[in-house]
Amino acid sequence: MIETSPLKLTELYKNNLDTDTLINLYKRMLLPRLIEEKMLILLRQGRISKWFSGIGQEAIAIGVTMAMQKSEYILPMHRNLGVFTTRDIPLWKLFAQWQGKEDGFTKGRDRSFHFGTQDYNIVGMISHLGPQLGVADGIALAQKLKNTGLATAVFTGEGGTSEGDFHEALNVASVWSLPVLFCIENNGYGLSTPTSEQYNCENLADRAIGYGMESHIIDGNNIVEVYTKISSILNDIRENPKPVLVEFKTFRRRGHEEASGTKYVPDELMQYWEQRDPLTRFEQYLIDENIITSDQIEDWRNEIKNDINAGLETAFAKALPQSTPQQELADVFAPHEYVQVEPSGENTNIRLVDAIKDGLEESMNRYDNLVIMGQDIAEYGGVFKITDGFVEKFGRERVRNTPICESAIVEAAMGLSIAGMKAVVEMQFADFVSSGFNPIVNYLAKSYYRWNQKADIVVRMPCGAGVGAGPFHSQTNEAWFYTIPGLKIVYPAFPADAKGLLTASIENPNPVLFFEHKALYRSVYGDVPHGYYNLPLGKAATINHGNDLSIITYGAGVHWAKQLIDEMHFDIDLIDLRTLAPLDTESIKASVRKTGKVIILTEDNLTGSVAADIAGFIGEECFEYLDAPIRRVGSLDTPIPFEKGLENNYLPTSRLKICVKELLDY
């Protein structure tokens, strides 16, 4: 805790700032304070649903934002109303957002400060707190690659510093020398948990030492100190790109949100911080120094209150969202006009792994704003050597080795997209995506639906069993993401498809999970066109035409089914889905209507699988065409074993042949 009571106000606010700047700092703090006071009244009246108060913390948001250039991105939290007002967002627009109106930033799809706006270079938080720190890394990386000389600022609370995302983001920023200002608002409590139960070091700023970072401790209730010191720090960051950690000492004088109250806070502690209110204390200083008068304060208050009331009147008159299921579904993905690029007439017979490499290389040539990130992908070329030689062709700025921190790198990819770039992230193995699960399903997948922000990101997922790699390097985990709206899922089985679908995935401005089966990498060959071409997402391929039975599958399952058909000469319609989201339902229905019998084959275990969902779809849409029960064939409901015999027993290949015979004889 910073002790300021012995200081006279003249000493506390000692500065070289001109009068206009001092008055502007004061008025900038007064605006969010008066908005908050009004919001608390509206909350009690039931006219807004929830409120996270920043009363007593205004100096931090105002000081940081005033020190930044308007072209610099800032990533605030839910107590940083001053960020939004200092960027001069129209009040009615903010009020419409908080009321869930159609004209709010999220069209009523999210509340309070869970939004961003490119018009004001603000990127809002999600409730999981930590992901925005890595997103700031990505934005700063884009600024560094573009050589803009701009910094990025991101906020978190002292509670959020316990999350892994905080440590990953600081580490990445330090290793990559990114121009990021990490702002910790240490306000005493995470909901009701005091700082003594959240961390065991004297100051959170001390954590910077472990990351080789510069750090500062600032009195967060002193607007002059915040503004002057942050201005100096930001100027240094712009000139010498590097991350800086700042801990602002402050206090949360209201509940985590209003409903939770503050009964857990000792009275003497509350009184201590009330005496250090950043607005009233600074106001007294300005009066004492004859910089402003009480009459001026009253005039400003009345003017601001009139602006607030006018903004509320406008917002209350705005319509609530009027939507349809079709419109809601249409807004899940950013629009993309697919333009077919036909392949050249010249082909080469290559492996699946080579086709993926070709597709990645063609895309790097096509998009000079595309960055590839992943563990060991630079000089080493990745564990599967797909990016071997890329550093020599495209440079280390665009082909980036990362620390082992899947969350921060997915988040950094999101930051690159926000700043107008494209990103491909390689998961060394698809299994490891669990360490980056949160930003994929809660940030990438939901950003466009929430506030029209595209996530122009492809996550490459080397997956699959059959190579004796055991439980942690063999999963085909597409089902983890299949239920999440906002994600596209691609899963090719052949080299030509892999190349064309990868280029199309990189073209697409939405998040795509691109599954690459490791057992097929070097075992499957095919003729692949030279040069750049693409294939549409959401279009299945018929691999074999038949009339007696449909097998619907993807990935390695296509090859298992094809081998069985070739060996047994069955009259089977074999459908390779190629993409799971979007799913080619028309091809599925056409095949089932033709044969009347269907097997959905997956390498995944059956419980909760994509196969289960497709079976449900067929039952609803094709029931009258069925001549036999829908059958699903998949792996055992166990983790994937290492030993070859156990792995073979786990996989569904032997069970597929039995099921085919049973269904043909049905």
C-alpha positions in Angstrom: 0.0 0.0 0.0 1.3 3.5 -0.9 1.2 5.9 2.0 0.4 9.4 0.8 -1.3 11.1 3.8 1.9 12.8 5.1 2.4 14.6 1.8 1.0 18.0 1.1 -1.1 18.2 -2.0 1.4 20.6 -3.6 4.1 18.0 -3.1 1.9 15.1 -4.1 1.0 16.7 -7.4 4.3 18.3 -8.1 4.6 18.6 -11.9 5.6 20.5 -15.0 2.2 20.2 -16.7 0.5 23.2 -18.1 -2.8 24.4 -16.8 -4.9 23.2 -19.7 -3.5 19.6 -19.3 -4.3 19.6 -15.6 -7.8 20.8 -16.2 -8.3 18.2 -19.0 -7.1 15.4 -16.7 -9.6 16.5 -14.1 -12.5 16.8 -16.5 -11.6 13.4 -18.0 -11.9 11.8 -14.6 -15.1 13.7 -13.7 -17.0 12.3 -16.7 -16.7 8.6 -15.9 -17.4 9.3 -12.2 -20.7 11.0 -13.0 -21.6 8.3 -15.5 -21.0 5.7 -12.8 -23.2 7.6 -10.3 -26.0 7.6 -12.9 -25.5 4.0 -13.7 -25.9 3.0 -10.1 -29.2 4.8 -10.0 -30.3 3.0 -13.2 -29.2 -0.3 -11.8 -31.4 0.1 -8.7 -34.2 1.0 -11.1 -33.7 -2.2 -13.1 -32.9 -0.3 -16.3 -29.5 -1.9 -16.7 -28.7 -5.5 -15.6 -25.3 -5.3 -14.1 -22.5 -2.9 -13.2 -18.8 -3.3 -12.5 -17.7 -0.1 -10.7 -14.4 1.6 -11.2 -15.1 4.4 -8.7 -11.8 5.3 -7.1 -9.7 3.9 -9.9 -10.4 6.5 -12.6 -6.9 7.9 -12.6 -5.4 4.8 -14.0 -7.7 4.5 -17.1 -7.6 8.2 -17.7 -3.9 8.6 -17.2 -2.9 5.7 -19.4 -5.3 6.6 -22.2 -4.3 10.2 -22.2 -0.7 9.2 -22.5 -1.4 7.0 -25.5 -1.8 8.0 -29.1 -5.3 7.5 -30.5 -3.9 5.2 -33.2 -2.5 2.8 -30.5 -4.6 -0.1 -29.4 -5.7 -0.3 -25.8 -7.2 -3.4 -24.1 -9.2 -2.5 -21.0 -11.0 -4.3 -18.3 -14.5 -3.8 -16.9 -13.4 -1.1 -14.5 -11.9 1.0 -17.1 -14.8 3.2 -18.2 -12.4 6.0 -18.5 -10.6 4.3 -21.4 -13.9 4.4 -23.4 -14.8 8.0 -22.5 -11.3 9.3 -23.1 -11.3 7.8 -26.5 -14.5 9.9 -27.0 -17.0 7.1 -27.8 -20.4 8.8 -28.0 -22.2 8.4 -24.7 -25.4 7.2 -26.2 -23.5 4.4 -27.9 -22.1 3.2 -24.6 -25.5 3.4 -22.9 -27.1 1.5 -25.8 -24.5 -1.2 -25.3 -25.2 -1.5 -21.6 -28.9 -1.8 -22.3 -28.5 -4.5 -24.9 -29.8 -2.4 -27.7 -29.5 -3.2 -31.4 -27.3 -0.1 -31.9 -24.8 -1.2 -29.2 -21.5 -2.5 -30.1 -22.6 -6.1 -29.8 -26.2 -5.8 -31.0 -27.4 -7.1 -27.6 -25.2 -10.2 -27.8 -22.9 -9.3 -25.0 -23.0 -6.9 -22.1 -21.1 -4.1 -20.3 -17.5 -3.9 -21.5 -17.3 -7.2 -23.4 -16.8 -5.5 -26.7 -14.2 -3.9 -28.9 -14.3 -1.3 -31.6 -11.8 -0.8 -34.4 -13.1 2.8 -34.9 -11.5 3.7 -31.5 -8.7 1.0 -31.4 -10.2 -0.6 -28.3 -10.3 -4.3 -27.8 -12.6 -5.4 -25.0 -12.1 -8.2 -22.5 -13.7 -11.6 -22.1 -14.7 -12.9 -18.7 -11.7 -15.3 -18.6 -9.5 -12.2 -18.1 -6.1 -13.6 -19.1 -6.5 -14.1 -22.9 -6.4 -10.4 -23.7 -2.8 -10.2 -22.5 -1.6 -12.5 -25.3 -3.8 -10.7 -27.7 -1.9 -7.5 -26.9 1.3 -9.4 -27.7 -0.1 -10.2 -31.2 -1.2 -6.6 -31.8 2.2 -5.4 -30.7 3.9 -7.9 -32.9 2.0 -6.6 -35.9 3.0 -3.1 -35.1 6.6 -4.2 -34.8 6.5 -6.1 -38.1 4.9 -3.1 -39.8 7.5 -0.8 -38.2 4.8 1.7 -37.1 6.5 2.8 -33.9 3.3 2.3 -32.0 2.9 0.8 -28.5 0.0 -1.3 -27.2 -1.4 -1.2 -23.6 -3.3 -4.0 -21.9 -5.0 -4.1 -18.5 -5.5 -6.8 -15.9 -6.2 -7.0 -12.2 -4.0 -8.4 -9.5 -6.3 -11.5 -9.5 -5.7 -12.1 -13.3 -1.9 -12.2 -12.7 -2.4 -15.7 -11.2 -3.6 -17.1 -14.5 -1.2 -18.9 -16.8 -2.1 -16.5 -19.6 -0.4 -13.7 -17.7 2.9 -15.5 -17.4 2.8 -16.8 -21.0 2.1 -13.4 -22.4 4.9 -11.7 -20.4 7.3 -14.4 -21.4 6.4 -14.1 -25.1 6.5 -10.3 -25.0 10.0 -10.4 -23.4 11.4 -13.0 -25.7 10.2 -11.1 -28.8 10.9 -7.6 -27.4 7.3 -6.5 -28.1 6.2 -2.9 -27.4 3.5 -3.8 -24.8 2.6 -1.9 -21.7 1.3 -4.4 -19.2 -0.9 -2.6 -16.6 -1.8 -4.3 -13.4 -4.5 -2.6 -11.4 -3.8 -3.9 -7.9 -7.0 -2.9 -6.2 -6.9 -5.1 -3.1 -9.4 -7.8 -3.8 -10.4 -10.4 -6.5 -14.1 -10.4 -5.8 -13.8 -11.1 -2.0 -10.3 -12.7 -1.9 -7.7 -10.3 -0.5 -4.3 -9.9 -2.1 -2.7 -11.8 0.8 -4.4 -14.9 -0.5 -3.7 -14.3 -4.1 0.1 -14.0 -4.3 3.1 -14.3 -1.9 5.5 -11.6 -3.1 5.7 -8.1 -1.8 4.9 -6.4 -5.2 3.5 -7.8 -8.4 5.9 -5.6 -10.3 8.7 -7.8 -8.9 7.5 -10.6 -11.2 9.0 -8.8 -14.1 12.5 -9.7 -12.9 11.9 -13.3 -13.9 11.0 -12.3 -17.4 13.9 -9.9 -17.9 11.5 -7.0 -18.1 11.5 -3.5 -16.8 8.8 -2.7 -14.2 7.4 0.2 -12.2 5.2 0.8 -9.3 2.9 3.8 -9.6 0.3 5.4 -7.3 -2.8 4.6 -9.2 -4.8 7.2 -7.4 -2.5 10.1 -8.4 -3.6 11.2 -11.9 -0.5 13.4 -12.4 1.9 10.6 -11.5 0.0 8.1 -13.7 0.0 10.5 -16.7 3.5 11.7 -16.5 5.2 8.4 -15.8 3.2 6.5 -18.3 3.9 9.1 -20.9 7.6 8.7 -20.3 7.4 4.9 -20.4 5.4 4.9 -23.6 7.8 7.2 -25.3 10.7 4.9 -24.4 8.7 1.8 -25.6 8.0 3.5 -28.9 11.7 4.3 -29.4 13.1 1.1 -28.1 10.5 -1.7 -28.5 10.2 -3.7 -25.3 7.6 -4.8 -22.8 7.2 -2.9 -19.5 5.2 -4.1 -16.5 3.5 -1.5 -14.4 1.7 -2.1 -11.1 -0.8 0.5 -10.1 -1.5 0.6 -6.4 -5.2 1.4 -5.9 -8.4 0.1 -4.3 -11.8 -1.2 -5.3 -14.2 0.7 -3.1 -17.4 -1.0 -4.4 -18.3 -4.6 -4.9 -16.7 -6.8 -7.6 -20.1 -6.1 -9.2 -22.8 -4.2 -7.3 -24.7 -7.3 -6.2 -21.7 -8.7 -4.2 -21.3 -5.7 -1.9 -18.2 -4.9 0.2 -19.1 -6.4 3.7 -15.8 -8.3 3.6 -13.7 -5.0 3.5 -12.7 -3.7 7.0 -14.1 -0.2 7.7 -10.7 1.4 8.4 -9.4 0.1 5.0 -12.3 1.6 3.2 -11.9 4.9 5.0 -8.2 5.0 4.2 -8.9 4.8 0.5 -11.8 7.1 0.5 -9.4 9.8 1.8 -7.3 9.1 -1.3 -10.0 9.3 -3.8 -8.2 10.3 -7.1 -10.9 12.7 -8.2 -11.8 14.6 -5.0 -8.2 14.9 -3.9 -7.0 16.2 -7.2 -10.0 18.6 -7.3 -8.9 20.0 -3.9 -5.4 20.5 -5.2 -6.6 22.4 -8.3 -8.8 24.6 -6.1 -6.0 25.3 -3.6 -3.7 26.3 -6.5 -6.3 28.6 -8.0 -6.3 26.6 -11.2 -10.1 26.0 -11.1 -12.9 27.4 -9.0 -16.0 25.8 -7.3 -18.2 27.6 -9.8 -16.3 26.1 -12.7 -16.7 22.6 -11.2 -20.4 23.1 -10.8 -20.7 24.3 -14.4 -18.8 21.3 -15.7 -20.8 18.9 -13.6 -24.1 20.3 -14.9 -22.8 20.2 -18.5 -21.7 16.6 -18.1 -25.0 15.6 -16.4 -26.9 17.2 -19.3 -24.7 15.2 -21.8 -25.4 12.0 -19.8 -29.1 12.6 -19.7 -29.2 13.4 -23.5 -27.2 10.3 -24.2 -29.5 8.2 -22.1 -32.6 9.7 -23.8 -31.1 8.7 -27.2 -30.2 5.2 -26.0 -33.5 4.5 -24.3 -35.2 5.4 -27.6 -33.1 2.9 -29.5 -34.7 -0.4 -30.4 -34.0 -3.7 -28.8 -32.6 -6.4 -31.1 -35.0 -7.8 -33.6 -33.4 -10.8 -35.2 -34.2 -14.1 -36.7 -32.5 -17.5 -36.4 -31.3 -17.1 -39.9 -29.7 -13.7 -39.2 -28.1 -15.0 -36.0 -26.6 -17.9 -37.8 -25.4 -15.6 -40.6 -23.5 -13.5 -38.1 -21.5 -16.4 -36.6 -18.8 -16.2 -39.3 -17.3 -13.2 -41.1 -18.5 -13.1 -44.7 -16.1 -14.4 -47.3 -16.6 -14.5 -51.0 -14.9 -17.6 -52.2 -13.2 -17.2 -55.6 -12.2 -20.5 -57.3 -8.6 -20.6 -58.3 -8.2 -23.5 -60.8 -5.2 -25.7 -60.6 -2.6 -25.7 -63.3 -2.5 -28.6 -65.7 0.9 -29.8 -64.4 1.0 -32.3 -61.5 3.6 -34.1 -59.4 3.0 -37.2 -57.4 3.9 -36.3 -53.8 3.1 -37.3 -50.3 0.4 -35.7 -48.1 3.1 -34.0 -46.0 4.7 -32.4 -49.1 1.3 -31.2 -50.3 0.7 -29.4 -47.0 4.2 -27.8 -47.2 3.4 -26.7 -50.8 0.1 -25.2 -49.7 1.7 -23.3 -46.8 4.5 -22.0 -49.1 2.1 -20.9 -51.8 0.1 -19.0 -49.2 3.2 -17.3 -47.7 4.1 -16.1 -51.2 0.5 -14.9 -51.8 0.1 -13.1 -48.5 3.0 -11.0 -47.3 1.0 -10.3 -44.1 0.9 -14.0 -43.2 2.9 -15.1 -40.1 3.5 -18.7 -39.1 4.1 -19.5 -35.4 4.8 -22.7 -33.6 7.3 -24.7 -31.5 10.5 -25.5 -33.4 9.2 -24.4 -36.8 12.0 -22.1 -37.8 15.5 -23.5 -38.6 14.5 -26.9 -37.3 11.5 -27.0 -39.7 9.0 -28.4 -37.2 8.9 -31.9 -35.9 7.4 -33.1 -39.2 9.7 -30.8 -41.3 6.8 -29.1 -43.0 8.4 -25.7 -42.6 11.9 -26.8 -43.3 13.6 -24.1 -45.4 10.9 -21.5 -44.7 13.2 -19.2 -42.7 15.6 -18.9 -45.6 12.7 -18.0 -47.9 10.5 -15.8 -45.7 12.7 -14.8 -42.7 12.4 -15.3 -39.0 10.0 -12.4 -38.6 7.3 -14.3 -40.5 8.4 -17.9 -39.4 8.6 -17.7 -35.7 9.7 -20.2 -33.1 7.5 -19.8 -30.0 8.0 -20.8 -26.4 6.0 -23.7 -25.2 2.8 -21.7 -24.5 -0.1 -22.7 -26.6 -2.6 -20.2 -25.1 -0.4 -17.1 -25.6 0.4 -18.1 -29.2 -3.2 -18.6 -30.1 -4.0 -15.3 -28.5 -1.1 -13.6 -30.3 -2.6 -14.9 -33.5 -5.8 -13.2 -32.6 -3.9 -10.0 -32.0 -2.3 -10.2 -35.4 -5.7 -10.6 -37.0 -7.1 -7.6 -35.1 -4.1 -5.6 -36.4 -4.9 -6.6 -40.0 -2.6 -9.6 -40.5 -3.1 -13.4 -41.0 -1.7 -16.1 -38.8 -1.1 -19.9 -39.0 -0.4 -21.5 -35.7 1.1 -25.0 -35.7 0.2 -27.2 -32.7 3.2 -29.5 -32.5 0.6 -32.3 -31.9 -3.1 -31.8 -31.9 -3.2 -33.2 -28.4 -1.4 -30.1 -27.1 -4.2 -27.9 -28.2 -5.9 -28.5 -24.8 -3.3 -26.1 -23.4 -4.7 -23.4 -25.8 -8.3 -24.5 -25.6 -9.8 -21.4 -23.9 -8.7 -18.8 -26.4 -9.9 -20.9 -29.3 -13.4 -21.7 -28.1 -14.1 -18.5 -26.2 -12.1 -15.8 -28.1 -11.5 -16.8 -31.7 -14.9 -18.6 -32.1 -17.0 -15.8 -30.6 -15.4 -12.6 -31.7 -17.2 -12.0 -35.0 -20.6 -12.9 -33.5 -20.0 -10.6 -30.6 -18.5 -7.5 -32.2 -17.8 -8.2 -35.9 -14.1 -8.8 -35.3 -12.7 -11.5 -37.7 -10.2 -14.1 -36.4 -8.1 -14.7 -39.6 -6.3 -17.7 -38.1 -5.6 -21.3 -39.1 -4.5 -23.7 -36.4 -2.7 -26.7 -37.9 -3.4 -29.9 -36.0 -1.1 -32.9 -36.6 -3.3 -35.7 -35.3 -4.2 -39.4 -35.3 -3.2 -42.9 -34.2 -1.5 -45.7 -36.1 2.0 -44.6 -35.4 2.5 -46.0 -31.9 2.7 -42.6 -30.2 0.5 -43.4 -27.2 -2.2 -41.4 -25.3 -0.6 -37.9 -25.6 0.4 -37.7 -29.3 -2.3 -39.7 -31.1 -5.7 -38.2 -30.5 -8.0 -37.1 -33.3 -9.8 -34.5 -31.2 -12.0 -32.8 -33.8 -15.1 -33.5 -31.6 -13.7 -31.1 -28.9 -14.4 -28.2 -31.3 -17.3 -29.6 -33.4 -19.9 -28.3 -30.9 -18.5 -24.7 -30.9 -20.2 -22.3 -33.2 -17.7 -20.0 -35.0 -15.0 -22.6 -35.8 -14.4 -24.2 -39.2 -13.0 -27.7 -39.2 -11.1 -29.2 -42.1 -9.8 -32.7 -42.3 -8.3 -33.9 -45.7 -7.4 -37.4 -46.6 -5.5 -36.9 -49.9 -2.6 -34.7 -50.9 -4.3 -32.6 -53.6 -7.2 -32.0 -51.2 -4.8 -31.1 -48.4 -3.1 -28.4 -50.5 -6.2 -26.9 -51.9 -8.1 -26.9 -48.6 -5.2 -25.4 -46.7 -4.9 -22.5 -49.1 -8.7 -22.0 -48.9 -8.5 -22.1 -45.1 -5.8 -19.4 -45.1 -7.9 -17.3 -47.5 -10.9 -17.5 -45.2 -11.1 -14.7 -42.6 -12.5 -17.1 -39.9 -10.8 -19.4 -37.4 -10.1 -22.8 -39.0 -8.8 -25.9 -37.3 -6.9 -27.9 -40.0 -6.4 -31.5 -39.0 -3.5 -33.4 -40.6 -3.3 -37.1 -40.0 0.3 -38.1 -39.0 -0.1 -41.7 -40.2 -1.0 -40.3 -43.7 1.8 -37.8 -43.9 4.3 -40.1 -45.6 2.2 -43.1 -46.5 -0.3 -41.5 -48.9 0.8 -40.2 -52.3 -1.2 -38.4 -55.0 -1.0 -36.2 -58.0 -0.9 -32.6 -56.8 -1.1 -29.6 -59.1 1.8 -27.1 -59.2 1.3 -23.5 -58.1 -1.6 -21.9 -56.2 -5.1 -23.3 -56.3 -7.9 -23.7 -53.8 -10.9 -26.0 -53.0 -14.2 -24.9 -51.4 -14.8 -25.6 -47.7 -17.9 -27.6 -47.0 -17.9 -29.8 -50.1 -17.5 -33.5 -49.7 -16.0 -35.8 -52.3 -17.4 -39.1 -53.6 -14.4 -41.5 -53.6 -16.3 -44.6 -54.8 -19.8 -44.9 -56.3 -22.0 -47.7 -55.1 -25.7 -48.6 -54.5 -25.7 -51.1 -51.6 -24.3 -49.1 -48.7 -23.0 -45.7 -47.9 -19.8 -45.2 -45.8 -19.5 -41.6 -44.6 -16.1 -40.8 -43.2 -13.0 -38.5 -43.2 -9.3 -38.6 -42.6 -7.7 -42.0 -42.2 -11.2 -43.6 -42.3 -11.4 -42.8 -46.0 -8.4 -45.0 -46.6 -9.6 -47.8 -44.3 -12.9 -47.9 -46.2 -11.3 -47.7 -49.6 -9.0 -50.6 -48.8 -11.9 -52.7 -47.7 -13.9 -51.8 -50.9 -10.9 -52.7 -53.1 -10.3 -56.0 -51.3 -13.9 -57.2 -51.1 -15.3 -55.5 -54.2 -18.3 -54.3 -52.3 -20.8 -52.0 -54.1 -20.4 -49.1 -51.6 -20.8 -45.4 -51.9 -17.8 -43.8 -50.1 -18.1 -40.2 -49.1 -15.0 -38.3 -47.9 -16.4 -35.3 -46.0 -13.1 -33.3 -46.2 -14.6 -30.6 -44.0 -16.7 -31.2 -40.8 -17.7 -27.5 -40.3 -19.2 -26.6 -42.6 -20.7 -30.0 -43.1 -21.8 -31.0 -46.6 -25.3 -32.3 -45.6 -26.5 -32.4 -49.2 -23.9 -35.0 -50.1 -24.8 -37.0 -47.0 -28.5 -37.0 -47.8 -28.0 -37.8 -51.5 -25.8 -40.9 -50.7 -28.2 -42.2 -48.0 -31.2 -41.8 -50.2 -29.4 -43.7 -52.9 -28.3 -46.7 -50.8 -30.7 -46.9 -47.9 -28.0 -48.1 -45.6 -25.3 -46.1 -43.9 -22.2 -46.5 -41.8 -20.6 -43.4 -40.3 -16.9 -44.2 -39.7 -14.6 -42.2 -37.4 -11.2 -42.8 -35.9 -12.4 -41.0 -32.8 -14.1 -42.9 -30.0 -17.9 -43.0 -30.5 -19.2 -41.3 -27.4 -19.9 -37.6 -28.2 -18.2 -38.0 -31.6 -18.9 -36.3 -34.9 -20.2 -39.6 -36.1 -22.9 -39.5 -33.4 -24.0 -36.1 -34.6 -24.1 -37.1 -38.2 -26.1 -40.2 -37.3 -28.6 -38.0 -35.6 -28.9 -35.8 -38.6 -29.5 -38.7 -40.9 -32.1 -40.1 -38.5 -34.0 -36.8 -38.8 -33.5 -36.0 -42.4 -33.5 -39.4 -44.1 -35.5 -41.8 -41.9 -38.0 -42.7 -44.7 -35.1 -43.7 -47.0 -33.4 -46.1 -44.5 -33.6 -49.9 -45.0 -31.5 -50.7 -42.0 -30.4 -49.1 -38.7 -27.8 -46.4 -38.9 -24.5 -47.8 -37.8 -21.6 -46.0 -36.3 -18.1 -47.5 -36.2 -15.3 -45.9 -34.2 -12.5 -46.5 -31.8 -12.9 -47.8 -28.2 -13.9 -45.6 -25.4 -10.4 -45.7 -23.9 -7.4 -43.5 -24.1 -5.1 -44.4 -27.1 -2.6 -47.2 -26.0 1.0 -47.2 -27.1 1.8 -50.9 -27.9 1.0 -51.8 -31.5 -1.3 -54.7 -30.8 -3.3 -52.7 -28.2 -3.4 -49.7 -30.6 -4.7 -51.9 -33.5 -7.4 -53.2 -31.1 -8.3 -49.7 -30.2 -8.8 -48.6 -33.8 -12.0 -49.5 -35.6 -10.5 -51.1 -38.7 -11.4 -54.7 -37.8 -14.8 -53.8 -36.6 -15.5 -51.9 -39.8 -15.4 -55.1 -41.9 -17.8 -56.9 -39.6 -20.2 -54.0 -39.6 -20.2 -53.7 -43.4 -21.0 -57.4 -43.8 -23.8 -57.3 -41.2 -25.4 -54.2 -42.8 -25.2 -55.6 -46.3 -26.9 -58.8 -45.1 -29.5 -56.9 -43.1 
